[in-house]
Amino acid sequence: MAGDHKIQLFELTRQILEKIPPAQRFSAQDAALFAAHRDLLCGLEDELVQGFYDTIDSHAPMHAVISHGARSERENTLRHWWQRTTRGEFDDQYWAWQALIGLAHIKSGVKNQMMLVMWNWTTAWLRQRLAHTDTPAGLQAAQLVESFERLALTAQCLTAESYTENYLETVTRITGFKPALLQRMASTEIDRLLAEARQELGLVQTGAAVPA
């Protein structure tokens, strides 16, 4: 992403998706499963929205960041996402939307940690909810949960990587540095940070390796 070009969100989305192993990436079969059981999933909307924002509001650090605007407005955003998701319409625009969330999170101050926490909550909630729901004949609740887990991973990759790429793009535009120069400068500084971190953890003395 060059600093003197507009952000190519669709291209960034494509690049991120291509780097996710197919076995872990949300698939057309997953989308078909969602669409086939739309009524079941749609019926969980109110409970999802209530629990999602109750969880955020009960945790002061997240609430402080995500409490901007009326709760009803934030709930409507989640409702719109759930309705679009349960229709099974996973086109290029849908995935680019998940990447756009990363850019929006930079603006709003929502960290990737918070995003991952709430995806984890949503997946755990759905798993528990389907375990106590009468599912249509032939549907194993585990199948739907596994599909949702692949959706979660795919969306998380898009949002988190978009957050990083767009943050770097912002720094590039502000400083006027070319991306290659910025990368070299960052690499030099990261070497210093690694040395400081190894010293803090006592890894310099022990010779222990740092996980990649």
SELO-629587 format. One record per residue (C-alpha): residue in one letter; x, y, z. Coordinates in pm, whole numbers, plus 50000, padded with zeros to 5 digits. Each point is the difference from the previous one (the first is absolute). Layout:
REM residues N
AXYZ
...
This chain:
REM residues 212
M500005000050000
A501795031149887
G499565032150190
D499075020349689
H497184976949888
K496494994650121
I499434969850220
Q498964971049778
L497724982550246
F498804972749765
E503564991449899
L501164999850362
T497084977250084
R500914976149719
Q503624998550114
I499044992450358
L497534972949899
E502564983149777
K502374996350296
I497464980650207
P500344962149948
P496884987349818
A499224974650273
Q499685028150254
R498405025849771
F496235004849975
S498764981549692
A497094998849758
Q498794968850182
D499975019550325
A498025027849837
A497474974949866
L499594985450348
F499285034550142
A497465007449729
A498294966350046
H499465006850368
R499345037049981
D496774998450200
L501724982350287
L502825025350012
C497755030249950
G497984989250301
L503065004750219
E500535036649906
D498465016950305
E501814977250241
L503315005349821
V499725037750001
Q498935001450365
G502784977350119
F502675016049783
Y499505035050131
D499254988950356
T503434983549993
I501675031849878
D498165022050246
S500934977350292
H503735003749930
A501175035150082
P503065001649768
M497984989349695
H496985020650096
A502175031150022
V501044995849637
I496854985649843
S497345020250180
H500015029149753
G496555009349873
A496694985150103
R500034962750071
S497044995849766
E502115013249712
R502794975450073
E497484972050031
N498575008749659
T503474996449848
L500344965150145
R496474991149888
H500815010749646
W503154978550001
W498164969550139
Q497165003349748
R502435003049710
T502024970750132
T497054976950053
R498775006149644
G503134982349882
E500985028049761
F503774998750029
D501165019649697
D503055022449952
Q498195029450154
Y499254980350317
W503644990550053
A501235035049920
W497555012050265
Q501794978350257
A503305015849893
L498465034750026
I499244992550365
G503744999450065
L500325035349864
A497005011650202
H501534984750314
I503095021949959
K497765030650004
S497904988650297
G502874986450210
V498744964250003
K503064977650034
N500364966149835
Q499954984550346
M496455012650052
M498944987949656
L501374965250070
V498374998550342
M496565007349858
W500414975549712
N500904973950261
W496925009250201
T497764997849694
T501334965949896
A499704986050353
W496495014150031
L498894984549671
R501504966250090
Q498164999650333
R496775013249848
L499854974249722
A500724972350247
H496705008950167
T498005005949683
D497904974949807
T501764999749665
P498364989149673
A500254963649902
G503354991449851
L501785030250147
Q502724993850251
A500425030950214
A503744993249995
Q500045005549622
L498495034450032
V502385009350280
E502994988249797
S498855021449708
F499615029750232
E503504994150137
R501365002449646
L497985031849949
A501445014050323
L503574991849901
T499595014649653
A498465032250131
Q502605002950275
C502834996949748
L498445026849781
T499345024450282
A503324995350179
E502185001049688
S498075029649860
Y500555017750333
T503764994849970
E500285008549630
N497865031250026
Y501845011750311
L503294996949812
E498465018049702
T498935028350230
V503545003350141
T501414999649646
R497695028149891
I500675021050309
T503794996949984
G500325000949624
F502464970950015
K499994973949730
P498764966150130
A503354983049935
L501875026450202
L497464998150280
Q500364962150005
R503815002450032
M499715025550281
A497434978550179
S502164968949962
T502955017650164
E497875011950289
I498394965750042
D503494985150042
R500485023550296
L496594991250143
L500734962849969
A503305004250182
E498305019350280
A497214974150026
R502464970850009
Q501905017350277
E496805006250198
L499014963449968
G503444987450083
L500384983549661
V503395016049937
Q501524980750288
T498254967049931
G500305000549624
A496364989549969
A498405005849661
V497185024449936
P496944984449829
A499535011649641
